[in-house]
Amino acid sequence: MNGASLSHLHQLEAESIHIMREVAASFENPVMLYSIGKDSSVMLHLARKAFFPAPPPFPFLHVDTTWKFKEMIAFRDRMAAECGLRLLVHINRDGLKRGIDPFVHGSALHTDVMKTEALKQALDKYKFDAAFGGARRDEEKSRAKERIFSFRTANHRWDPKTQRPELWNLYNTRINPGESIRVFPLSNWTELDIWQYILQESIPIVPLYFAAVRPVVERNGMLILADDDRLPLAPGEKPMMKMVRFRTLGCYPLTAAIESDAATLPEIVAEMQRARTSERQGRLIDHDQAGSMEKKKQEGYF
Amino acid sequence: MAEKDLLRFLTCGSVDDGKSTLIGRLLWDAKLIFDDQMRTLEAESRRLGTQGDGIDFALLLDGLQAEREQGITIDVAYRFFATETRKFIVADTPGHEQYTRNMATGASTADAAVILVDARKGLLPQTRRHSFIVSLMGIRHVVLAVNKMDAVDYGEAVFAAIRDDYLAFAAPLGFAGLDCLPISALKGDMVYSRGDAMPWYGGPTLMDCLEAIEAGSDAAALPFRMPVQWVCRPDANFRGYCGSIESGTLRVGDRVAVPSSGQVSTVRRIATFNGDLQEAAAGDAVNLVLADEIDVSRGEMLAAADARPDLCDQFMAKIIWMHGDPLLPGRKCLMKIGADLVAAQVSEIKHKINVNTFEETAARSLALNEIGMCNVAADRAVAFDPYGRNRGTGRFILIDRYSNATVGAGLIEHALRRATNVHRQKETVDKAARAAIKGQKPCVLWFTGLSGSGKSTLADLVERELHARGRHTVILDGDNLRHGLNRNLGFTDADRVENIRRTAEVAKLCVEAGLIVLVSLISPFRTERRMARELLGEGEFLEIFVDTPLALCEARDVKGLYAKARKGEIPNFTGVQAPYEPPEAPELRIDGDATTPEEGAARILEMLQTRGR
C-alpha cells in the first residue's frame, strides 16, 4: 500500500491509532470504556494494534447496569481473559439498592441512574483524566458536531457552545486538575465501516449480533428478548420463538431485536447495505424526547 | 469486499446558499437517510421547517438544540456517505462571518472544497473569504457549485457570468483543480443525476467531480517525516518509536535522523500487530525499531537523514486567531507542533490580512477570526518545514496556558535565519558573584494593585528601610518608566503587555546585577505577572498584592485620575473600563483598607527576612 491509494478502512484505522497513542502519551490516567458491543470490540482491537508489541497502557472500564444481556457478560469476561486486559467493572450500588428497574421506572430514569450516574461515579472514583468512548458521528445529530477530543468540566458537563476548535491531527490534550477529556477514536467511522472492518480483521463479537432463533416478546412494536425472568409477562403470555439478531447491544429491556436471517459476517454486511432504518431505531433511550441525546451528553452521558 | 478510497471535503457557502439542502440531497440520493429518520424529518419539517410543505433538510443536519431553535448552523459537523468506489467525509461548515474559525477547522483535514454560490446573488464577500481560507489552508481542489439554478429558470447566461467572475477572482489563489458547475440541490439537478432542466450544460455532475478528484495527498512523494508520539518499551529487548508518517515513504534499511539532536540511525524493523512490514508511507501509523541505541523522546521528529527539516526557535507564520480574547504580541502560550509541545509567543505581528480584499494592514493585535503574518519565538528550537512545502510538518496550534483553550492555528512560512545566527555571550562574572560582593540575595518585590492602592508608598517605605540596613536596591516605578523606556506605549491591552514585558526584563537585568528590585506597577493581567515570574529564578519573584478596594482607591484619587476616567477622559483605565485580575496566590497580600503603610512595610520586611533575602 502507498500513501495515494490507502483504502478507507486502512486510513480510518491509522487515524484511530494516532488518536489512541496521543492519549496514552499525554494523559496521566486514561481509561477505555468497554461496553462489549461491536464498536467497543473494534476499539479494543485498535488499541491492541496501536501499542503492539506492548499491551494497551490503560485499563478497560465496563459500567454494568445489571440489565445487560447474559451473553454480553460472558463475552466480556472471555475477552478480558484472552487479551489480558485490566478490566474494571463498576455498578451503581446505590441505584441497585433503590431497585431501579427499566420495566418499572422507565428507560430515562434507568439510564440516568445506572449509566450516566454510574459512569460519573466510576470516573470520579478512579480519577481518570481521559476516557475513550466508541461513539461515532454518524449515529446521531449532536454527535456529528462533537470533537474527537471532547472537553468535560470537573462536573463532567459538555458545553456544545464552547468546544475547542480541532485542526489537522493536532489534538489539544491540555486540561486543568479535575477536568477531563472524552476521546472518540471512531468518530469518522460509519456503521458499515465497523462491520466491514470486523469482517476484514476477523474481530470477535458477541454472538447476539448473528441471527438465531431466540425467545422474544413484542412491546410497542419492538421485539424484546426474554433474557431472564425479570421480564414481566402478561397473564398467559409466552415469548415467541423468532429468527432475530441485534444491530446494537445495550440493556436487554431497552434494545430491540430485528428479524433477520443474517447468521454470518458477510450476510450482516450485505444486510447493512440494504438497511432502511437507522441503527438507533432499536434504542429506546433515544426516543424519550427531541434533542434527548444532546441533553444526556451535556449531563455526562457518553 | 469492495476496496474504497477516501475523500475528505468541506462545503462552504453563505447563509441560505442551500448548503444543508445540498448535503441532505447527497445523503438522500446515496440512500443514507433511513426510513425512521425520514419520518422524523417529515414531522419536524411541518413543525419547524422553512420549505412550506417540502422537506427541510437543514433540520436533518442542525444537530444542536440552539441551532434548531435559531434556524442557523453554529458548528462544523461531519457527514458520511459512500459510492461504489469511494467513501466521503464531508465537513459541513457554517457560513456566518463570526464562525470563520470553524471553516478553517473543517478545511484543515479536507482534500477538496465545494464552494456554494446562490445563482440569484452571484459572488458575495463570503465567497471570496471562503475561497481565500480554502487556499490558505492548502486545499488544491475546488468545486464551485452555482446553486438554486431552478430559481433563475436554469438560465445558462446567469451561470456563465458567475463562472467567469469566479475564474477571474480565483486565478491568483493557485488551485490545482477548479470545476464550475450549475446545480439545483433542491430539485437534484446535476447533483447525482443530470436531470433534464439544463441540456445546455455538458460538463460533469457534482458527483462526477467528487469521484474524479484525486484522493489523498501527494505527501508520499515528499521526504520522510514522522513525529514520535509514543515510545514503546514493553521489555528490555524492544524499543520502538510510534507515530504517524506525515510525509514520504520508508523502507527497512533507510537512514533516519533526529533533527533536534543530530543523531542518525538506520531503520531495522517496521513492527505491526499483523507482522513486520518492509515499507510504509505517509498516512500509516507505524512502530519503528532503529539499529542503534539512540535516545529519542516524544515530541522529537524522525526525518530522512539526507533531507532534513528546518530546526529553529524563530519563524514567520500566518496565524488564524480563534479566541474572543485578542492575540497580544509578547504573551506566552503553548505551541503544539507535531507531537511537540513548547512554550512560545508571537513576538511581532508584521501585518494582518483582510480576508475580503486580501489587503495587508498594520496591526498590534489580532481579534477573533483575524489572520495575521507573525513572527513566532519558541523557547527552544523545533523541527518543521514550511506549510507550503509540507502540510504535515508546517502547522501548529496555540494553546492558552491557563484556560487551555485552543486560541490559534498557524501555518509556517519560513525560519527566521537571524535567530539561528544570534548566540548568547558567555559571562565570566555571573549573578552569584555580583550578589556575593554585595552580601545579599537579589530578588524582585513585585507590587501589583489598582491605581491609588498604595503600591508606590509601600515600595518607598520598604526601600528606605532596606537602604538603611545597607542593602543595594532599585525601584522600577510604572509611572516613571512611562516617561522613558516605555514612553512610546499607551494603555491598550497590547501596550500594557509590552509595558510589563519590558519592565520585567529590566527587573531581571537588575537581579543579574545583584540588586533587590522593587517594581511598582498596576500590572492588571495574571498572564503577564506569570511571565515576569517565569523570567526569574526559583524564589526570586515575590508578588505583593496591595489589595485596596476600588471604592477606597477612587475616594483617595491622589492624582485625580479616577475622576478623569469617569468623565471618559482616560480610556482603558484599570478598574473603571479595563479589568484587574487579582493574584490567585501572591507571596503576600496587604489589606490596603485595614493596614497602615508602616504596618504593611513591616510585614514585607518580615517576609524578606523569613525568606533569607
Interface residues (C-beta under 8 A of the other chain):
Chain A: M1 N2 G3 A4 S5 L6 S7 H8 H10 Q11 L12 E13 A14 I17 H18 R21 E22 A24 A25 R48 K49 A50 F51 F52 P53 A54 P55 R137 D138 E140 K141 S142 R143 A144 K145 P160 K161 Q163 R164 P165 E166 L167 W168 N169 L170 N172 R174 I175 N176 S187 N188 T190 L192 D193 Q196 L199 Q200 V269 A275 R276 T277 S278 Q281 G291 E294 K295
Chain B: M1 E3 K4 D5 L6 F34 D35 D36 Q37 L60 L61 D62 G63 L64 Q65 A66 R68 I74 D75 V76 A77 Y78 R79 F80 A82 R86 K87 I89 R101 N102 A104 T105 S108 T109 E214 A215 G216 S217 D218 A219 A220 Q229 W230 C232 R233 P234 F238 G240 C242 G243 S244 T249 A271 T272 F273 N274 A281 A282 G283 D284 A285 N287 R298 M322 L334 K336 I337 A339 R395 F396 I397 I399 N404 A405 T406 A409
